[in-house]
Amino acid sequence: MAKSQKKIAPQSGRLEEWSPSLLKAQLYSRILVDIIIGQLSPGQRLDEKTLARAYGGEIKNGGGLAGVREALARLALEGLVVRRPRVGTMVAPLDPEEANAAFAARALIEVECAGLAARHAGKGEVEAIRVTLADGETAIAQNNVRSLAAMDEAFHVAVASASHNRVLAKLVMALHHTTARFWLITEGTPSLTESYEALAQHRAVADAIASGNVARAQKAMQAALGDFPADVKRRALG
């Protein structure tokens, strides 16, 4: 979960090339969240000029066509868009089996990241994790799906970054995109009760990391992740 969408801190590639302060990073984050929540739907054709006009009004001097092309290139590397000769660029289709496998990987990697964060995170990193959750109640009360998706993204990236393992942080980001997108599009907006419960679970992870207790942090992350594979098999695969 994030205080604002700008809090999504890109990790793939060289980090300095995708600093959240850069326009291309803000454009990427905006398109990313719209793909995750289904605003840009699976299979939808993505016209670069149309995207530049649409997002240029939301992000001042949003980078124009060059910024859109860079964002789409990164999203293609992450498997969220597909680029085909003579066909163009489109949002990648949903793949239940891929989502199931991605979550199984998350369950291993993110639990480990939480433990590493409890061991290595400094005060500033713990605060960065907490900040991602600061506007949680407001976003839930307003049923702001875009903000909630951005918040969740930023939270998991912050925890992974606090692990001090850059390779794991990059993996968490890609895996999170796949599972969050599948879940939100197939299951729709969570209920208020589910959203508040999820917020409490995320804050429990932050508290556990702050305590420095590795086992507690790992257990809290397991609870926050839930049992996505079982739910996918039951609800999506039939």
C-alpha positions in Angstrom: 0.0 0.0 0.0 1.4 4.1 -0.7 0.9 7.6 0.5 0.7 8.5 -3.2 1.4 6.9 -6.5 4.8 8.8 -6.6 5.9 6.5 -3.7 6.2 3.6 -6.1 9.9 3.2 -6.3 11.0 1.5 -9.5 13.6 -1.2 -8.8 14.3 -2.8 -12.2 17.3 -1.7 -14.3 19.6 0.8 -12.8 17.7 2.4 -9.9 18.9 5.9 -10.6 17.5 5.8 -14.1 14.0 5.4 -12.6 14.0 7.7 -9.7 10.4 8.5 -8.6 11.2 12.2 -9.2 11.7 11.6 -12.9 8.7 12.3 -15.2 9.2 8.9 -17.0 9.0 7.1 -13.7 5.8 8.9 -12.8 4.4 8.1 -16.2 5.4 4.4 -15.9 3.8 4.3 -12.4 0.5 5.7 -13.7 0.3 3.3 -16.6 1.4 0.4 -14.4 -1.4 1.0 -11.8 -4.0 1.4 -14.5 -3.0 -2.0 -15.9 -3.0 -3.6 -12.4 -6.6 -2.3 -11.7 -7.9 -3.1 -15.2 -8.4 0.4 -16.3 -6.3 -0.6 -19.2 -7.8 -4.0 -19.8 -6.2 -7.3 -20.8 -5.8 -7.5 -24.6 -6.4 -3.7 -25.0 -4.4 -2.1 -27.8 -2.1 0.7 -26.6 -1.6 3.6 -29.0 1.4 5.7 -28.0 -0.1 9.0 -29.1 -3.3 8.3 -27.3 -1.5 7.4 -24.1 0.7 10.5 -24.4 -2.4 12.7 -24.7 -4.3 10.9 -21.9 -1.4 10.9 -19.3 0.2 14.1 -20.4 -2.8 16.0 -18.8 -2.4 14.2 -15.5 1.4 14.4 -15.3 2.7 17.9 -16.1 5.1 17.7 -19.1 4.7 13.9 -18.9 7.4 13.2 -21.4 5.3 12.9 -24.5 5.9 10.1 -26.9 9.4 9.4 -25.7 8.2 9.0 -22.2 5.4 6.7 -23.2 7.8 4.5 -25.3 10.2 4.2 -22.4 7.4 3.3 -20.0 6.0 0.7 -22.5 9.4 -0.8 -23.0 9.8 -1.3 -19.3 6.3 -2.8 -19.0 7.1 -5.1 -21.8 10.2 -6.4 -20.0 8.1 -7.0 -16.9 5.5 -9.0 -19.0 2.6 -6.5 -18.5 2.4 -5.5 -22.1 3.1 -7.4 -25.3 4.7 -5.8 -28.4 4.3 -7.6 -31.7 5.5 -6.6 -35.2 2.7 -5.3 -37.5 0.3 -5.8 -34.6 1.4 -3.1 -32.1 1.4 -3.0 -28.3 -1.3 -4.4 -26.2 -1.9 -5.2 -22.5 -0.8 -8.7 -21.7 -3.7 -11.2 -21.3 -4.3 -12.7 -17.8 -2.8 -16.1 -17.2 -4.2 -17.9 -14.1 -1.4 -20.5 -14.1 1.3 -17.8 -14.3 -0.4 -15.8 -11.5 -0.5 -19.0 -9.3 3.2 -19.7 -9.9 4.1 -16.1 -9.3 2.3 -16.0 -5.9 4.0 -19.3 -4.9 7.3 -17.5 -5.6 6.2 -14.4 -3.7 5.3 -16.5 -0.7 8.9 -17.7 -0.5 10.7 -14.5 -1.5 8.7 -11.9 0.4 8.7 -13.9 3.6 12.5 -14.0 3.4 12.6 -10.3 2.5 10.6 -9.5 5.6 13.0 -11.4 7.8 16.0 -9.7 6.2 14.3 -6.3 6.7 13.8 -7.1 10.4 17.5 -7.9 10.6 18.9 -5.0 8.4 16.4 -2.1 8.2 17.5 1.2 9.7 15.1 3.7 11.3 14.7 5.6 8.0 13.8 2.4 6.1 11.2 1.4 8.8 9.7 4.9 8.5 9.6 4.6 4.7 7.6 1.4 5.1 5.2 3.0 7.5 4.7 6.1 5.3 3.4 3.9 2.5 0.5 3.0 4.7 -0.2 6.5 6.1 -3.2 7.2 3.9 -4.7 3.8 4.2 -7.9 4.6 6.0 -8.7 7.6 3.7 -8.2 5.5 0.5 -10.4 2.7 1.9 -13.1 5.1 3.0 -13.1 6.7 -0.5 -13.0 3.3 -2.1 -10.1 4.6 -4.2 -9.0 1.5 -6.0 -6.1 3.2 -7.8 -4.7 4.6 -4.6 -5.0 1.3 -2.8 -3.2 -0.5 -5.6 -0.5 2.1 -5.6 -0.2 1.8 -1.8 0.1 -1.9 -1.9 2.8 -1.7 -4.6 4.8 0.8 -2.6 4.6 -1.1 0.6 5.9 -4.4 -0.8 8.7 -2.6 -2.7 9.7 -0.7 0.5 9.9 -3.9 2.5 11.9 -5.6 -0.2 14.2 -2.6 -0.4 14.7 -2.7 3.3 16.0 -6.3 3.0 19.2 -4.9 1.5 19.1 -7.5 -1.2 18.7 -5.7 -4.5 18.1 -9.0 -6.5 15.2 -10.0 -4.2 13.8 -6.5 -4.4 13.6 -6.7 -8.2 12.0 -10.1 -8.1 9.4 -8.9 -5.6 8.4 -6.1 -7.9 7.8 -8.2 -11.0 6.0 -10.9 -9.1 3.8 -8.4 -7.2 2.6 -6.9 -10.5 1.5 -10.2 -11.9 -0.5 -11.4 -8.8 -2.0 -8.0 -7.8 -3.3 -7.5 -11.4 -4.8 -10.9 -11.6 -6.5 -10.7 -8.2 -7.9 -7.2 -8.7 -9.3 -7.9 -12.2 -10.8 -11.3 -11.5 -12.0 -10.7 -7.9 -12.8 -7.0 -8.1 -12.7 -4.4 -5.3 -12.3 -5.9 -1.8 -15.0 -5.2 0.7 -14.4 -2.6 3.4 -13.9 -5.3 6.0 -11.3 -7.0 3.8 -9.5 -3.8 3.1 -9.3 -2.8 6.7 -8.1 -6.2 7.6 -5.4 -6.1 4.9 -4.3 -2.7 6.2 -4.0 -4.0 9.7 -1.9 -7.0 8.4 0.4 -4.7 6.5 0.9 -2.6 9.6 1.7 -5.7 11.6 4.5 -6.4 9.1 5.9 -2.9 9.6 5.7 -3.3 13.4 7.4 -6.7 13.3 10.2 -5.3 11.1 10.6 -2.3 13.5 11.0 -4.7 16.4 13.9 -6.5 14.7 12.3 -9.9 15.3 13.0 -12.0 12.2 10.5 -14.8 13.0 7.7 -12.4 13.8 8.3 -10.4 10.6 8.2 -13.5 8.5 5.0 -14.7 10.2 3.4 -11.3 9.7 4.3 -11.3 6.1 2.8 -14.8 5.6 -0.5 -13.5 7.1 -0.5 -10.4 4.9 0.1 -12.5 1.8 -2.8 -14.8 2.6 -3.5 -18.0 0.5 -3.6 -16.7 -3.0 -2.8 -20.0 -4.8 -5.7 -21.8 -3.1 -8.1 -18.9 -3.9 -7.0 -18.9 -7.5 -7.6 -22.6 -7.9 -11.0 -22.4 -6.3 -12.3 -19.2 -7.9 -10.5 -18.9 -11.2 -9.5 -22.4 -12.3 -12.7 -24.0 -11.1 
